[in-house]
Amino acid sequence: MATLGLDEDELKSVEHMVARLAQLSSSIQSLKKDILASNPLPHPSSFQASAQILQQNLRSVLESLNDNADLFTRMAIHPSTNYPGRTQENILTQLLRKKLEPDVEELVLKGRETARLATPEGIASLQGIWNELRTWTHDRIAAYVREEAGDVYTREEREAGVENVRTGLARALDEDSDSNDEDDNDGDDGEEQGQDAEAPRGPELETLLWFAARGTFDVPVNIEYERKDGALRKGLEGINLPPLPPPEPAPPSRPSF
């Protein structure tokens, strides 16, 4: 590459910048090699050391760019007349290209956006988004409590038709609350009227669960039943066990002589 138009100090600045970039590229390749060669990933302390090295190299490159911003702005790179352009066309294209590669350009845009968000204006913008999201969340929760919390069906089920919803129950879920309250009151009156006559019922739920877990109906005394009245079915009470078969008669004994 021709160096016409650059004095000795400017040429040293360019060489210094190239050395910084080479050091940064070497650090990146070393970290990439460690990640690909390690299974599992390297120790976190190794990642931290590599991150510190990369941070120092990036800081050095940025300082060099800021110090020589005027030089790099007005400097134009062009090949000399004796450069083998036909045999080294790939390298020449990379050196003379004026636009970044698509993947590199995407990373640069992400980095600039991250840097913009780190400014006071960016933080204020993020705070505005968070405030708007928080307000929307509060309004949505309030609307759910007022309109949807008491509904036994979801909005999608309502739109698709509640008759197509399989609940596994023998009654409809959209019954009026008043009728439910009346049924509850009627049930309470029936219980009060039938307190004197004991209704037949099966074993307690705790007994069945204990049998399913342990294979026995003898529930320990330290386990409390849900019912607190005195008509508890404990042990084998309320369980319809089949009667035991009668014992087979013993064969007649032979007389001894």
PyMOL commands that set and color helices and strands:
alter all, ss='L'
color gray80, all
select helices_A, chain A and resi 8-37+44-67+69-74+89-96+102-117+120-148+155-160+162-164+177-193+205-214
alter helices_A, ss='H'
color red, helices_A
deselect
rebuild
show_as cartoon
